[in-house]
């Protein structure tokens, strides 16, 4: 699958998180229809996330739905998330990494999934390890049934780690014959309806059941290191509008 662009880092930089981004109302009022992703076609799922929480925020309800149907779901967390807060001492960073790991395990448990596979690549530097990541993911995908789905962050999502994970996953899927699905996370922040930088013609929506939606909503609350300020006079890593927006837009993939 050919990427729509070389990446959207500049788009994200032009609309930093603190700026608020595209609102829930703007997305809700768009009204564009998309085809539905047929979950019956999934023999197994490998869900790849750049950081602890991306799997939940981007594709958690879909993963929960598939697992409830008896589909084997493996979650791969690529980094430890230790660079989420700048300027930490070594001890503080180790605490953050441990806390985020614990949050991830709790969230996947709430979603009804098996414990995640944590690769421990350096947060913020996934692009330096793309070849290694590609080989690791190819090994995991090759061990699954024919047509295994590989869901990973979109190669144009705007965050460098998200895009690097998308590229490595795309290469691994091509190598093994897996079905690549790219889920957006930060796109919902910097893009706008009918944005020319987004391949809307490749998008499919997931019809989510109420139980899986509730599981996702509960799982998102676990990530307190991202939702609650961790230092005096500091803001939360994820402003209060980010998670509600992701919950409101639902889950979608580029195919």
N, C-alpha and C positions, 0 to 999 in steps of 0.2 A: 504494500500500500504506500503510495507516495504522499509525503506530508504536504499540507496545503501551503506551508511557508517554512522559512528557516527558523521560525520561532517568533514569539510575541513578547519577548522581554521588554522591548521599548514601550509597548502598549501598556503593560503593567506598570512600568516606571512612570508613565505619564499620568496614571491614576492610582497613586499609592493607596494602601489600605485605609489610612486615616482620612482620605478624601471622601469615603463613603461608597463610591462606585454606583452602579446601576441599582435602582431600588426594587424592592419586591413589587410595588405597584406597577412599575414600568414593565417588568417581565410578565406580571399577571394580565396586564392590559394588551399584551401583544397579540395573543390569539392565534398564532400560527400553528397549524396542525402538523404532526409528525407521525410517521408509521410506528407501529408498536413492535418492540423487540419480542420475538417469540421465545419465551424461556423453555419451551418444550424441546428446543433444538440443542440444549446444553447438556452434554454428557458428563462434564466435570468443569470446575472453575478454579483457575489460579488468579487470585486477586492481588495485584501488585500495587503497593503504596509507597510513595517517597518517604513519608514521615508517619509516625504513630498518630492517627486520627484521620488521615486522608482516605483510608479504606472505608471508614464509617461515614464520613461526610459525603464522599463521592459515590459510593456504591454499596453502602451497608445494608440498606433495605432489600436490594436485589439479592445480595449474598444470603441474607437471612431467608428470603423466600425460596431460593434454590435449595438451601440446606434443609428447610422444612419439607421439601418435596423429595428428599432423599439423595440429592445430588452431592457428590463429594466436593467440598470447598476448601481450598488452601489459601491462607492469607500470608503474603510475603511483605514484611516491613523492611524497606531497604536501608534506612538510616536510623540512628538512635534518637534523632531530634534534639541533640544537645546544643545546637547553635540557635535555638529559638530565642534565647535571651543573650544579648551581647554583653561582653565585659565580665563574664563570670570567672571566678577563680577555678582552679582544677577541681577542688572539692565540691564547689557549687555546681559545676557542670556535671560531675559524676552523680550528684544528687538528682539533678534534672533528668539525666538520662535514665536513671533508675525509676524515677517517678513516672516518666512517660512510658516506660516499658510496662510498669504495673497497670497504668491506665489502659494501655492497649490490650493486655491480657483480660482485664475486666470487661472492656467493651466487646471484644470478640466472644466472650462467654455470654454476655447479654444477648448478642445476636444469634446465639446458638451454634457458634462456629468452634472449630478445633483451635487449640493454642497456636499463635502465629509463628511463622518462621522469621526470625530476626537476623538480618545479615550484618548489621553493625557497620555499614559503610559511613564515611564521615558526612555529617549533615552539611549541606551547602557545597559539597564537592563531588557529587555523584558523577558529573561529567568526566572527572579524572579516572573513573573506574568503570566506564561503560562497557568495555570489552569483557572485563571480569563479570560484570552483572549479566551481560548477555549470555555468557557461558553458563552461569548458575541457573538462570531462568530457562535456558534451553534444556538443561538437564532435568529440571522439574517438569517441564511441559512434555518432554519425551517419555516420561514415566506414566503419563496419563493416557486415557483412551483416545482413539482417533477423533479429531475434531474438538479437543479440549478448548475451552474458552480461556483466553488470557485477557483479563481486564486490567488496564493500567491507565495512569493519568495521560491525558492528551498531549501529544508532541507540541502543540501550540498553546499550552495553558498559560504561559507567561512567566512562571516561576522556573528558574534554571534546573532545580532538582526534578520538578514535575516533568519538564521536557526531556531531560536526560533519561529518566525512568521510562518515558514513553518510547524514546528511540531504542533503548535496549530491549524493551518488551517487543517492539515491532520486529527487530532483528531476530529475536529468539523465536517469535511466532513464525516468521518466514522460514527459518531454518528447520523447524519441526512440523510445519503444517498445521499449527494451532490457529484458532480463529481469534483474531485481534479485535478487541473492543476498547476504545479510548474514552474514558470518562472525564469530563471537564470539572474542575473545582474553582480555580481562580478566574476562569473565563466569565463566569456569572458576575464577577465584580467589574472587570474592565471593559467587557464587550457591551454592546447595546443591541436591541432587537434589529434584525436584518443587517447586522454588522458585516461589512465586506471581508473582514479578516477571519471569518468563521465559516467552515464548510457545512452550512446548514443542510445542504442536500444529502449529506452523509449521516445526518442525525436520526436516531431512533429513540423513542421514549419507552420507559418501562412502566407498565401498569402495576402498581404496588397495592398489596392488600393491607387492610387496617392493622393487622397484627404485626406485620413486618415494619410498617411505618412507626408503630408504637415502640417496637424494639429499638429502632434507629434513634428515635427521639430520646429514649432512656439512655442508650449507649453514648450519645453525644455529651450528656451531662457529666460523664465520667472524666472527661479531659479537663480537669480543673487547672492544670498547669497552663493551659491555653486560654481558659475562660475567666480566670481570677488573677488579678495582679499578684506577682510573686515577689515584688520588691517594694519598699516604701516609696510612695509618690510616683509609682510607675503605673502605666496603663496595662490592661490585659493584652496578651499577644493577639488574640482575636477580638476585635471590637464587638460590642453587643449585637450589632446588626448582621454579622457574618453568618452565624449558624442559622438564625431564622430565615435568612434569604435562601440558604442551601436547602433547608427543609421545605420551603415554599415552592421552589422550582422543581422539586422532585429529582428523579434520576434519569439520565440520558447518556447515550454513547454515540461516538462516531464510528462507523463501520467502513 
